Amino acid sequence: LPSIALAHPLFGREGRRGSERLPGRRPSSPRSGGRRWSGADFEGSRREDAMGNKILTAYDVQKEACYYSTELKWRLHSASFKERPNDKLTIFIFEKKHVEKYAKNAKEQILEVMRKDASSLQRLRHPHILSVVEALSEERSTLAFATKPVVGTVAQLLEHNRHELSALEMKCGLLDVAEAVQFLHQDAKTAHLGLSPHSIFIDPSGKWLLGGLGFSVSGVQWGQLVDCPFGFSPGNEAPGQLSYEPPARYASPEMCSMPCKCGLESDIFALGLLTYELMSTERQPLLRGAPRGYTNNMVRQASVPPDLYPALMKILSPSPNERMTIAAFLNSEFFMDRNVRAIRFLEQLNEKDETQRVTFLKGLPQLLADPQSPLCSQRVLRERVLPRLCSALLFPSLYGVVVPIIIGLLKRDKVTDCAHFQAKLWPSIKPLYTAKEIPIEVVTLFLKELDLQCNLATPADQQAVLLPFLLRCLELQEPVILNEVLEKVPFLHKKFEYRQVKDQILPRMLQLLTSSAVVKVKVQVLMGLTRIFEIFDKGTITDVILPAFDKLTKMDRTPAVCMCLLGCYDAMSKFLGPKVTAERILPLICPLLVEESLSAEQYESQMTVCRKLLQRVEVARQKDYATKKEMQAEAGHALGGGDVLSGGTPPTAATPKQAEPQDFESLLFAGTSKARPSMPAATAVAPLKAPPPPTPATGAGAGSDFFGFSVGGSAPSTSGLGSGGFDPFASSMSAPAAMSQPGAFDPFSGMAGGAGAPAFSMSAPCGGGGLGGDFGGLSGFGGPSQPAAGGFGGFGGSP
C-alpha cells in the first residue's frame, strides 16, 4: 500500500486536481510543486488580513496536497519536524474561504463539523483511530491540526486501484476498521454516523485508521436510538458541494426515514455497505444514494464470499433490531481466517508474553511455505509481514526464530528492494551486527546471506557495519563461524575496497594459519586464499603470502595442510610466472617431497605438481633461448653473413671483395680518384682438423719431452717436436714454420709479435724421458732437474 500511495500517480493526480493556493499566497508557477512552506511565506498574509496558521510555520510542510475531496473537506499535506527531518507527519488544513459562498447557518455548521472532527480525534485514542500529534489551531482564515503520517484514504484507493488490492488486504483493513468501531461502541459509547471510505485513512505501513468523527454522537447505548441531527436534504448531495451532513449513500435506513433516528446500529449498517463494496466481485457500492426503500434482497449471494454472506445479511438488515453487534461481526466466520489472524497476531506481538511469541513464530513458517497462500502475496509480505517481524527484533530472545524467517522472505523475488529495505527493515536489522549477545546460529546465517545484505545495504553501511562484522568473525575461534566466514570471503571481496581486503581481511586470514590449532580452519584459509590471491598484486603475494606459507610449513606438515599448500603453489605458479616459480615456489615445495606423513598417493601428487612446475620453468627457458637464437639469426642475415653468432659454421670460401677503407684518408676519399687502393681481403681458410696423436717414442727421441718448458723470453725450441708434433704454446713468430709443417695447429697464430701468445719457451729434452722445466718456480713433471726456490717436486723423477 505505501508503495502505491507514495509512488503511484493516483495520489499525485488527486492532490493536483484539488490543490488551491493557501491564503496569503500568490499563485505559484508549475515548477514550484516541490517547494516547502516556511514562515516567510506568510509574512505578506498579515498585510492581506489573512494570518498564516502557526502549525504551517512550525513544521516543514509540502506545498502540494497529497489528497483532497469535498467529502473529506480537509486538505492533506505531508510534513516533517524541522529538528528531525526523518520524522514525518500529516497536516490537515481547511481554508475558511471555501465556505464564504454558503449561507451563514450552513457555513457555521460546516466549520463546527471540522472543529468537532479534530477535537474528537484528539480525545479518542486507539491503535486504529487516527492519532493527533498537534492539536487544532484555528486562525482567522484557516483551521489546521497535525496527525501521524498517512498516505491517503480508502476512497482514494477505490477510485484508482479498486481491483488491485487482494481479498486478504481488504479483509485486514476491514478488521482494522471493525476494531476501531468496537472501541467507539463499547468503550467510548459513541456512534460514528459518518463511516465511509472518505473517513478511513491508510498509514505508510498499510494499516487502516478511522477518522472523520465530525458527525459522531456521544452517550449512545446499543438498542437505544436517538434523534438524528441530519436531514439529508437533496441539495446537500450535489457534487462538489461541502456539506455538514455525512454521505447519504452510506447512511442507514432509519437515518433517512421519518422520524430520523440514529444509534450504534447505524454504524453497523454503514460498515456492512463498506464491506460489500470492498469484498464483492464488482467492488462497486451497493447503493447510489440514500437508502430509502432499501431491502436486503438487493444483496446477491453470488457476488460476495461464502463466509461473508450470512453475516452480511444480518448487518445489512433494514431493521436496526435485527443487526448483529460489532463484537458478533468480529467473531463471525468471515474473520476466522488463519491468514488474517496471523497478521493480526503479528501486529500485536509486542503485547504477547514470551511463550506466545515463540510458539507463534515457530508456526508462522508453515503458513509462509505455501507460495499460493494469500499471506504470501508480495504486497502483504512487503507491507504487513516483514515490518512486523523486524519489530520483533526488539526482543533478543526471539533472534533465533525471527531472523531465519526474515532472511527467507528477503530472498523471495520482488518482496523488497534497496529503498524499501533501507527505509523499513534495515534500521531494525542493523543493531544485530553489533549486538553483544547473539546466538551462533544467527551469526552463521548472517554470514551465509552476507552477499544478500551487501546487495540491499548502502555502500556506507557495507563499510561501517558489514565489513567490521566480517572482521570480527575472522578473529573468533569458533570453528562453525570460521567455516562460514572463510567460505564467504572469496565471494565477497568484490564488495569491499582493495585496500580493505589487503590491509584488514588478508592479515586476519594469514594470522589464522599460524595461530589456529584446528587443521580444518587452516585448510579453509588456504582454500580461500587459492580463490582470491589473484586480486592481490604480485609483491603482496611474494612478500606477504608466500612467507606465511613458509612459516606454516615449518609449524604444521600434516597431510591435509601439505596438499592444500600444494594446490596454492600450483595456482600461484601459473599466476606469478616461471621466474618466481624457480626462485620462490620450488624452494618451498621441494621440502614437502620428503615429508614422511604423506601417503603414496599424496607423494605422487606432490611429485606430479613439482614436475609440472619444473616443466613450466623448462618450457619458459627453452622459449627464451629459441627467441634469442632467432633474433641472432636475423641479425646475422641482416649483416650479410651466416649465423655466426649462434654458433653456425661460416662459409668455407668467401668471394674476393673490395675491402672497406680502414684509415682516415680512405674514409674521407672513399669512391674518388684519390682513394687509396685497398688490399684484397684474405681468403677465408677452413679450419684444419686436429692432427692425430703422435706415435709414442721409446727413448729420449723426438717428441719425448712433451711439456718441457722454461720461463724466459727466448724463442721456442722445436728440437723436441718431431714430424707431426703439436706445440700449443707456439709464439706468433714461429707461426709460419708451424703452418708449413703438415698437420700443425697453432691457436695463437694470429697474435702479432708474440704479444698475445704465452711467453713460454720449450727447452731441450731432459734425461730420463721425462718432462722438465720450471714455470714461475714450478718444477716440471719428472726429470733429474732440481726444483726452483719455492717450487715442489713433480710426479716422478728425483726431487
C-alpha positions in Angstrom: 0.0 0.0 0.0 2.7 2.6 0.8 4.4 1.8 -2.5 1.2 2.6 -4.3 0.4 5.6 -2.1 3.8 7.2 -2.3 4.8 6.4 -5.8 1.6 5.7 -7.8 0.3 8.6 -9.8 -3.1 8.3 -8.3 -2.1 10.3 -5.2 -0.4 13.0 -7.2 -3.3 13.4 -9.6 -5.9 13.7 -6.9 -3.7 16.2 -5.0 -3.0 18.4 -8.0 -6.6 18.3 -9.0 -7.8 19.6 -5.6 -4.9 21.8 -4.8 -5.5 25.5 -4.5 -3.3 28.3 -3.2 -3.4 28.9 0.5 -4.4 32.3 2.0 -1.9 35.0 1.6 -0.1 33.1 -1.2 0.2 34.2 -4.8 -0.3 31.5 -7.4 2.9 29.6 -7.9 4.5 28.6 -11.1 4.2 24.9 -12.2 7.9 24.4 -11.3 7.4 25.1 -7.6 5.3 22.0 -6.9 8.0 20.5 -4.7 8.5 23.7 -2.5 8.1 23.7 1.2 6.3 26.4 3.1 8.2 28.4 5.7 7.4 31.3 7.9 8.5 33.7 5.2 5.7 32.5 3.0 3.2 34.0 5.4 4.8 37.4 6.0 2.7 39.0 3.4 -0.5 37.4 4.6 -0.7 39.8 7.6 -0.9 42.7 5.3 -3.6 41.0 3.4 -5.6 40.2 6.6 -5.1 36.5 6.2 -2.8 35.5 9.0 -0.8 32.2 8.4 -1.6 29.3 10.7 1.1 28.6 13.3 1.2 24.9 12.5 2.3 25.7 9.0 5.2 27.7 10.3 6.1 25.1 13.0 6.8 22.3 10.5 8.3 21.8 7.1 5.2 21.4 5.0 5.0 20.2 1.4 3.2 22.8 -0.7 1.3 20.4 -2.8 -1.5 18.5 -1.1 -1.3 14.7 -1.2 -5.1 14.4 -1.1 -8.3 16.4 -1.1 -12.0 15.8 -1.7 -15.2 17.7 -0.9 -16.5 14.8 1.2 -13.4 14.9 3.4 -13.2 18.7 3.3 -9.7 18.7 4.8 -6.7 19.1 2.5 -3.8 16.7 3.5 -0.2 17.8 3.3 2.9 15.8 4.1 5.3 17.5 6.5 8.2 16.8 8.8 9.7 18.1 12.0 12.2 20.9 11.4 14.6 19.5 14.0 14.0 15.8 12.9 13.6 15.8 9.1 13.2 12.0 9.1 10.1 12.1 11.4 7.1 12.6 9.1 3.6 13.7 9.9 0.5 14.9 8.0 -1.1 18.3 8.3 -4.9 18.7 7.9 -5.7 22.1 6.6 -9.1 23.7 5.9 -9.4 27.2 4.4 -12.4 29.1 5.5 -12.7 31.0 2.2 -14.2 27.8 0.8 -17.4 28.3 2.8 -17.8 32.0 2.2 -20.3 31.4 -0.6 -22.7 29.3 1.7 -25.5 30.6 3.9 -24.4 31.7 7.3 -26.1 28.8 9.0 -24.6 26.3 6.7 -21.2 28.0 7.0 -21.2 27.7 10.7 -22.4 24.1 10.7 -19.6 23.1 8.3 -17.0 24.8 10.5 -18.4 23.2 13.6 -18.1 19.7 11.9 -14.5 20.5 11.2 -13.8 21.6 14.7 -15.5 18.5 16.2 -13.6 16.2 13.9 -10.2 17.5 15.2 -11.2 17.6 18.8 -12.8 14.1 18.8 -9.7 12.6 17.3 -7.5 14.3 19.9 -9.8 12.9 22.7 -10.3 9.4 21.5 -7.1 7.2 21.4 -6.9 3.8 19.8 -4.4 1.9 17.6 -6.8 2.0 14.7 -8.1 5.6 15.1 -6.2 8.5 13.5 -3.7 9.8 16.1 -3.3 13.6 16.6 0.2 15.0 17.1 -0.6 18.7 17.1 -4.0 19.9 18.4 -6.3 22.0 16.3 -5.1 25.5 15.6 -7.7 28.0 14.3 -6.7 31.3 12.8 -8.6 33.9 11.0 -8.5 32.2 7.7 -7.6 28.5 8.4 -8.0 25.5 10.6 -5.2 23.1 10.9 -4.0 20.1 13.0 -1.3 17.5 12.6 -1.5 13.7 12.8 0.8 10.8 12.4 1.7 10.3 8.7 -1.0 8.9 6.4 -0.7 8.4 2.6 -4.3 8.6 1.6 -7.8 7.4 2.1 -9.7 4.2 1.2 -11.9 6.3 -1.1 -8.8 7.4 -3.0 -7.7 3.8 -3.2 -11.0 2.6 -4.5 -11.0 5.3 -7.1 -7.7 4.4 -8.7 -6.9 0.8 -7.5 -10.3 -0.7 -6.8 -9.3 -4.1 -8.2 -5.6 -4.1 -7.3 -5.7 -5.0 -3.6 -6.1 -8.6 -2.7 -9.0 -10.0 -0.7 -6.7 -10.6 2.3 -5.6 -6.9 2.3 -9.2 -5.8 2.1 -10.2 -8.2 4.9 -7.3 -7.0 7.1 -8.3 -3.4 6.5 -12.0 -4.1 7.4 -10.7 -5.8 10.6 -8.8 -2.6 11.5 -12.0 -0.5 11.0 -14.2 -3.0 12.8 -11.9 -2.9 15.9 -12.0 0.9 15.9 -15.8 0.8 15.7 -15.8 -1.7 18.5 -13.8 0.7 20.6 -16.2 3.6 19.9 -19.3 1.5 20.7 -18.1 -0.4 23.8 -15.7 2.0 25.4 -16.4 5.4 24.2 -20.2 4.9 23.9 -20.0 6.9 20.7 -21.8 6.4 17.3 -19.6 7.4 14.4 -22.5 8.2 12.0 -20.1 9.2 9.2 -18.5 5.9 8.4 -17.5 5.8 4.7 -14.4 5.3 2.5 -13.6 9.0 2.9 -13.3 8.7 6.7 -10.8 5.7 6.6 -7.1 6.6 6.2 -4.1 4.4 5.3 -0.8 4.9 7.0 2.6 4.1 5.5 2.6 0.6 6.9 -0.7 -0.3 5.2 -2.8 -0.1 8.4 -6.3 1.4 8.1 -7.2 4.2 10.6 -10.6 5.5 11.3 -11.2 9.3 11.2 -14.0 11.7 10.2 -15.5 12.0 13.7 -17.1 15.3 13.0 -20.6 13.7 12.7 -20.3 11.5 15.8 -22.8 11.4 18.7 -21.6 10.5 22.2 -23.5 8.9 25.1 -25.3 6.3 22.9 -26.2 2.7 24.1 -26.8 -0.4 22.0 -30.6 -0.7 21.3 -31.2 3.0 22.1 -31.9 5.1 19.0 -31.7 8.9 19.4 -32.9 11.7 17.2 -30.8 12.1 14.1 -29.3 15.6 13.7 -29.2 15.2 9.9 -32.0 15.6 7.4 -30.2 14.5 4.2 -31.9 17.2 2.1 -31.4 16.6 -1.7 -29.4 19.9 -2.0 -26.7 18.7 0.2 -25.9 15.8 -2.1 -24.9 18.0 -5.1 -21.5 17.1 -6.5 -18.6 19.4 -5.4 -20.6 20.9 -2.6 -19.4 21.0 1.0 -21.9 19.5 3.4 -22.4 19.5 7.1 -24.1 16.0 6.8 -22.4 12.6 6.2 -22.6 10.9 2.7 -26.2 9.8 2.2 -25.4 6.6 0.3 -23.6 5.2 3.4 -26.4 6.2 5.8 -28.7 3.7 7.4 -32.5 3.5 6.5 -33.5 4.8 9.9 -31.4 7.9 9.5 -33.3 8.8 6.2 -36.8 7.8 7.3 -39.3 9.9 9.2 -38.8 10.5 12.0 -35.0 10.4 11.6 -33.3 8.2 14.2 -29.7 7.0 14.7 -27.6 5.0 17.0 -24.9 2.4 17.2 -26.8 0.2 14.9 -26.5 2.8 12.2 -22.7 2.3 12.2 -23.2 -1.4 11.7 -25.3 -0.8 8.6 -22.7 1.6 7.2 -19.9 -0.9 7.9 -21.9 -3.5 6.0 -22.2 -1.2 3.0 -18.5 -0.7 3.1 -17.8 -4.4 3.5 -20.0 -5.2 0.5 -18.2 -2.6 -1.7 -14.8 -3.9 -0.8 -15.5 -7.7 -0.9 -18.0 -8.0 -3.7 -16.8 -9.3 -7.1 -17.7 -6.0 -8.8 -16.2 -3.9 -5.9 -18.9 -1.3 -6.5 -21.2 0.5 -3.9 -24.4 -1.3 -3.1 -26.3 2.0 -3.1 -26.1 5.1 -5.2 -28.0 7.4 -2.9 -29.9 7.5 0.4 -31.3 4.0 1.4 -34.9 5.0 1.1 -37.0 1.9 0.4 -34.0 -0.4 0.9 -34.4 -4.2 1.3 -31.7 -6.8 1.9 -32.9 -8.6 -1.2 -30.6 -6.3 -3.1 -27.6 -8.3 -1.9 -26.8 -11.2 -4.3 -25.3 -14.2 -2.7 -23.1 -15.0 -5.6 -21.4 -11.6 -5.5 -19.8 -12.0 -2.1 -17.6 -14.7 -0.5 -19.5 -17.6 1.0 -18.1 -17.0 4.5 -19.3 -13.4 4.4 -22.8 -13.8 3.1 -24.6 -14.9 6.4 -23.0 -12.1 8.4 -23.6 -9.6 5.7 -27.3 -10.3 5.6 -27.6 -9.6 9.3 -25.7 -6.4 9.4 -27.5 -5.1 6.3 -30.9 -5.8 7.7 -33.3 -2.8 7.2 -34.4 -3.2 10.8 -31.9 -1.9 13.4 -33.1 -4.6 15.9 -32.1 -7.4 13.6 -28.5 -6.3 13.1 -25.6 -8.1 14.8 -23.4 -6.2 17.2 -19.9 -5.2 16.2 -18.5 -7.9 18.6 -20.6 -10.6 16.8 -19.3 -9.4 13.5 -15.7 -9.6 14.6 -16.3 -13.2 15.8 -18.1 -14.2 12.5 -16.7 -16.8 10.2 -15.6 -14.0 7.8 -12.8 -13.0 10.2 -11.9 -16.6 11.2 -9.2 -16.7 8.6 -5.8 -18.2 9.6 -4.0 -15.6 7.4 -5.9 -12.7 8.8 -5.4 -13.9 12.4 -1.7 -14.4 11.7 -1.3 -10.9 10.5 -3.3 -9.5 13.5 -1.2 -11.6 16.0 1.9 -10.4 14.3 0.8 -6.8 14.7 0.1 -7.4 18.4 3.3 -9.5 19.0 4.8 -6.9 21.4 1.7 -7.3 23.6 2.0 -11.1 24.0 4.0 -13.0 26.5 7.3 -14.7 25.8 5.8 -18.2 25.4 3.1 -17.0 23.0 5.7 -15.1 20.8 7.9 -18.1 20.5 5.1 -20.5 19.7 3.6 -18.2 17.1 7.0 -17.6 15.4 7.7 -21.3 15.2 4.4 -21.9 13.5 4.5 -19.0 11.1 6.9 -20.6 8.6 4.2 -23.2 7.9 1.8 -20.5 6.6 4.6 -18.9 4.6 5.7 -22.2 3.0 2.8 -22.3 0.5 3.5 -19.8 -2.3 -0.2 -19.8 -3.3 -1.3 -18.7 0.1 -2.8 -15.2 0.3 -0.3 -14.4 3.0 2.5 -14.9 0.5 1.5 -12.2 -1.9 4.2 -9.7 -2.5 2.5 -6.6 -1.1 1.3 -8.4 2.1 4.8 -9.7 2.8 6.3 -6.4 1.9 4.0 -4.1 4.0 2.2 -6.3 6.5 4.6 -9.2 7.4 8.2 -8.1 7.1 8.0 -4.8 9.0 6.2 -6.5 11.9 8.8 -9.3 12.0 11.6 -6.7 12.2 9.8 -5.0 15.1 10.1 -8.4 16.9 13.9 -7.9 16.9 13.5 -5.7 19.9 13.5 -8.9 21.9 16.9 -10.6 21.9 15.3 -13.9 23.0 13.5 -14.0 19.6 16.6 -13.6 17.4 16.9 -17.3 16.8 13.4 -17.7 15.5 12.8 -14.4 13.8 16.0 -13.9 11.8 15.6 -17.1 9.7 12.1 -16.1 8.8 13.2 -12.6 7.8 16.1 -13.8 5.7 13.9 -16.4 4.0 11.4 -13.7 3.0 14.1 -11.3 1.8 15.4 -13.9 -0.6 12.0 -14.1 -2.3 11.5 -12.4 -5.6 10.2 -8.8 -5.6 9.4 -8.8 -1.9 11.8 -6.0 -1.2 14.2 -3.6 -2.9 17.0 -1.4 -1.8 14.8 1.6 -1.0 12.2 -0.4 0.9 14.9 -2.4 2.8 16.9 0.6 3.8 13.8 2.6 4.9 11.7 0.0 6.7 13.8 -3.1 7.5 17.5 -2.1 7.9 17.0 0.1 11.0 15.8 -2.9 12.9 18.3 -5.4 11.5 21.4 -3.2 11.7 21.8 -3.4 15.5 22.2 -7.2 15.4 25.5 -6.9 13.6 27.0 -5.1 16.7 25.0 -6.9 19.4 27.0 -8.1 22.4 25.0 -11.3 22.8 23.6 -13.1 19.7 23.1 -16.8 19.0 25.7 -18.6 16.9 23.0 -19.8 14.6 22.1 -16.1 13.8 25.8 -15.2 13.1 26.3 -18.1 10.8 23.0 -17.3 9.0 24.1 -13.7 8.6 27.4 -14.9 7.1 25.7 -17.3 4.7 23.5 -14.5 3.4 26.0 -11.7 3.7 26.0 -11.2 0.0 22.2 -10.6 0.1 22.7 -8.0 2.8 25.5 -6.3 0.8 23.3 -6.1 -2.2 20.5 -4.4 -0.2 22.5 -2.2 2.1 24.1 1.2 1.1 27.8 1.3 0.3 28.3 3.3 3.5 26.6 0.6 5.6 28.7 -2.0 3.9 31.9 -0.3 5.1 30.6 0.8 8.5 28.6 -2.3 9.5 29.1 -5.4 7.4 32.9 -5.2 7.0 33.6 -4.8 10.7 31.2 -7.7 11.3 33.1 -9.9 8.9 36.5 -8.9 10.5 35.2 -9.8 14.0 34.1 -13.2 12.8 37.6 -13.8 11.4 39.0 -13.2 14.8 36.7 -15.7 16.6 38.0 -19.1 17.4 34.6 -20.8 16.9 35.0 -23.4 14.1 31.4 -23.1 12.9 31.7 -19.4 12.4 35.1 -19.6 10.9 33.9 -22.2 8.5 31.1 -19.9 7.2 33.2 -16.7 7.1 36.1 -18.4 5.2 33.7 -19.8 2.7 32.2 -16.4 2.1 35.3 -14.3 1.8 36.3 -15.4 -1.7 32.9 -14.4 -3.0 32.6 -11.1 -1.1 36.0 -9.5 -1.8 34.5 -7.5 -4.7 32.0 -5.9 -2.3 34.9 -4.1 -0.5 37.7 -1.9 -1.5 41.0 -3.5 -2.4 42.9 -1.7 0.4 40.5 -3.1 2.9 40.8 -6.6 1.7 44.6 -6.3 1.6 45.1 -4.5 4.9 42.3 -5.9 7.0 41.0 -9.2 5.7 44.2 -10.8 4.4 46.2 -10.3 7.6 43.5 -11.9 9.7 43.3 -14.9 7.3 47.1 -15.3 7.5 47.0 -15.0 11.3 44.6 -17.9 11.4 47.2 -20.0 9.6 49.8 -19.7 12.3 47.6 -19.2 15.4 44.7 -21.7 14.9 45.2 -25.2 16.2 42.4 -26.6 14.1 43.6 -28.2 10.9 40.2 -27.7 9.2 40.5 -23.9 9.8 43.9 -23.9 8.2 42.7 -25.9 5.2 39.7 -23.5 4.7 42.0 -20.5 4.9 44.3 -22.0 2.3 41.4 -22.9 0.0 40.0 -19.4 0.4 43.4 -17.8 -0.5 43.6 -20.1 -3.5 40.4 -18.4 -4.8 41.2 -14.8 -4.1 45.1 -14.5 -4.3 44.8 -13.2 -7.9 43.2 -9.9 -6.7 46.5 -9.0 -4.9 49.5 -7.6 -6.6 52.5 -9.8 -7.1 54.5 -8.0 -4.5 51.9 -8.8 -1.9 51.9 -12.5 -2.9 55.7 -12.9 -2.8 56.3 -10.7 0.2 53.3 -11.5 2.5 51.5 -14.7 1.4 54.5 -16.9 0.5 56.4 -16.1 3.7 53.3 -17.0 5.7 53.1 -20.3 3.8 56.8 -20.9 4.6 56.1 -20.3 8.3 53.2 -22.6 8.2 55.2 -25.4 6.6 57.7 -25.2 9.5 54.9 -25.4 12.0 52.5 -27.9 10.5 53.1 -30.6 7.9 50.0 -32.6 8.3 49.0 -34.3 5.0 45.9 -32.1 4.7 47.9 -28.9 5.1 50.6 -30.2 2.7 48.1 -31.0 0.0 46.4 -27.6 0.3 49.7 -25.9 0.1 50.4 -27.9 -3.0 47.3 -26.6 -4.6 48.1 -23.0 -3.6 51.6 -23.3 -5.0 50.3 -24.7 -8.3 47.8 -21.9 -8.7 50.3 -19.2 -7.7 52.9 -20.6 -10.1 50.6 -20.1 -13.0 49.9 -16.5 -11.9 53.4 -15.5 -10.9 55.3 -17.0 -13.9 58.4 -19.2 -14.2 60.9 -16.8 -12.7 59.1 -16.6 -9.3 58.3 -20.3 -9.6 62.0 -21.1 -9.8 63.2 -18.6 -7.2 60.4 -18.7 -4.6 57.9 -21.5 -5.1 60.1 -24.5 -5.9 62.2 -24.0 -2.8 59.0 -24.1 -0.8 57.5 -27.2 -2.4 60.6 -29.4 -2.6 60.9 -30.0 1.1 57.4 -31.4 1.1 58.6 -34.3 -1.1 60.4 -35.8 1.9 57.6 -35.5 4.4 57.1 -38.9 5.9 53.5 -38.4 6.9 52.4 -38.4 3.2 50.8 -41.4 1.8 52.0 -42.9 -1.5 49.2 -41.3 -3.4 49.8 -37.9 -1.8 53.6 -38.3 -2.6 52.8 -39.0 -6.2 50.6 -35.9 -6.3 53.4 -33.8 -4.8 55.9 -35.2 -7.4 53.4 -34.6 -10.2 53.0 -30.9 -9.3 56.7 -30.5 -8.7 57.4 -31.9 -12.2 54.7 -29.6 -13.6 56.4 -26.6 -12.0 59.8 -27.6 -13.3 58.3 -28.2 -16.8 56.9 -24.6 -16.7 60.3 -23.3 -16.0 61.9 -25.5 -18.6 59.4 -24.6 -21.3 59.8 -20.9 -20.5 63.6 -21.1 -20.7 63.6 -23.0 -23.9 61.2 -20.5 -25.3 63.6 -17.7 -24.2 66.6 -19.4 -25.9 64.7 -20.1 -29.0 63.7 -16.4 -29.2 67.3 -15.3 -28.7 68.6 -17.7 -31.3 66.0 -16.4 -33.8 67.0 -12.8 -33.1 70.7 -13.7 -33.5 70.0 -15.4 -36.8 68.0 -12.4 -38.0 70.9 -10.1 -37.0 73.4 -12.3 -38.8 71.4 -12.4 -42.0 71.0 -8.6 -41.8 74.8 -8.3 -41.7 75.2 -10.5 -44.8 76.8 -13.4 -43.1 75.8 -16.7 -41.8 74.5 -17.5 -38.4 77.9 -16.9 -36.8 76.6 -15.5 -33.5 74.5 -18.5 -32.9 77.4 -20.9 -33.4 76.8 -21.8 -37.0 79.7 -22.7 -39.4 81.0 -19.7 -41.6 81.3 -20.2 -45.3 84.4 -22.1 -46.5 85.4 -19.6 -49.1 84.5 -16.0 -49.4 84.3 -14.2 -52.8 87.0 -11.6 -53.0 85.6 -8.3 -52.2 86.9 -4.8 -52.1 87.9 -4.1 -48.5 86.3 -1.2 -46.7 88.5 1.8 -46.1 90.4 1.3 -42.8 92.4 4.6 -42.4 91.4 8.3 -42.2 92.3 9.2 -45.7 90.5 6.3 -47.2 87.4 7.1 -45.2 87.4 10.7 -46.5 88.0 10.0 -50.2 86.2 6.7 -50.5 84.8 6.3 -54.0 87.0 9.1 -55.5 90.1 9.0 -57.6 92.2 9.9 -54.6 91.1 6.8 -52.8 93.9 4.5 -51.9 93.8 1.1 -53.3 93.0 -1.3 -50.6 94.4 -4.7 -50.1 92.1 -7.6 -51.1 90.5 -9.4 -48.2 92.2 -12.5 -47.2 90.5 -15.6 -48.4 88.9 -17.5 -45.6 90.6 -20.7 -44.9 88.7 -23.6 -43.5 90.0 -24.7 -40.1 92.2 -27.7 -40.2 91.3 -30.8 -38.3 93.4 -31.5 -35.3 96.3 -34.0 -36.1 96.1 -37.5 -34.7 98.2 -38.1 -31.5 101.9 -38.7 -32.2 103.3 -42.1 -32.2 104.8 -42.8 -28.7 108.7 -42.9 -28.7 110.6 -45.5 -26.8 113.6 -43.3 -25.8 114.5 -39.8 -25.4 113.9 -39.2 -29.1 111.8 -36.6 -30.8 108.5 -35.8 -29.1 109.5 -37.4 -25.8 109.8 -34.1 -24.0 106.1 -33.1 -24.5 105.6 -30.3 -21.9 109.2 -29.4 -21.2 109.3 -25.6 -21.0 111.0 -22.8 -19.1 110.2 -19.2 -18.3 112.0 -16.8 -20.4 111.8 -14.6 -23.5 113.8 -16.8 -25.8 112.3 -18.2 -29.0 110.8 -21.5 -28.5 112.8 -24.5 -29.4 111.3 -27.1 -31.7 114.0 -29.7 -31.2 111.8 -31.8 -29.1 109.0 -31.9 -31.7 109.2 -34.4 -34.5 107.2 -34.7 -37.6 103.6 -34.1 -36.9 104.5 -32.6 -33.4 102.0 -30.3 -31.6 103.1 -27.1 -29.9 100.1 -25.5 -28.2 102.2 -22.6 -27.0 103.9 -21.7 -30.2 104.5 -18.0 -30.5 103.4 -15.8 -33.4 107.0 -15.6 -34.7 107.1 -19.3 -35.3 103.6 -19.4 -36.8 104.8 -19.7 -40.5 107.1 -22.5 -39.7 104.3 -24.3 -37.8 101.9 -23.8 -40.6 104.4 -25.1 -43.1 104.6 -28.4 -41.3 101.8 -30.7 -42.3 99.1 -31.2 -39.7 100.4 -28.4 -37.3 97.9 -26.3 -35.4 98.7 -23.1 -33.6 95.6 -21.4 -31.8 97.6 -18.2 -31.1 99.0 -17.8 -34.6 97.0 -14.6 -35.2 98.8 -12.7 -32.5 101.5 -10.2 -33.6 105.0 -10.3 -32.3 104.2 -12.9 -29.7 102.5 -10.3 -27.5 99.3 -12.2 -27.2 100.9 -15.7 -27.1 102.1 -17.1 -23.8 105.7 -16.3 -23.2 106.8 -19.8 -22.7 109.8 -21.5 -24.4 110.4 -25.1 -24.9 113.7 -26.5 -23.6 115.7 -29.4 -24.9 114.7 -32.8 -23.8 115.8 -33.8 -20.4 117.2 -37.1 -19.4 115.1 -39.9 -18.1 112.4 -39.5 -20.8 110.5 -37.1 -18.5 109.4 -33.5 -18.9 111.4 -30.9 -17.3 111.4 -27.2 -16.8 110.3 -24.6 -14.4 107.4 -22.1 -14.6 107.5 -19.4 -12.0 109.2 -21.6 -9.5 107.2 -24.7 -10.6 109.2 -27.8 -11.3 108.4 -29.9 -14.3 106.7 -33.3 -14.4 109.8 -35.6 -13.9 113.4 -35.4 -14.9 116.5 -35.1 -12.8 116.5 -31.2 -12.5 116.2 -29.6 -9.1 113.1 -27.6 -8.3 113.5 -23.8 -8.2 113.2 -21.9 -5.0 109.6 -22.1 -3.7 108.8 -25.0 -6.0 107.8 -28.5 -5.4 108.7 -31.8 -6.8 106.9 -33.3 -9.9 105.2 -36.6 -10.4 108.2 -38.8 -10.9 111.9 -38.2 -11.2 114.3 -37.2 -8.5 113.5 -34.1 -6.4 
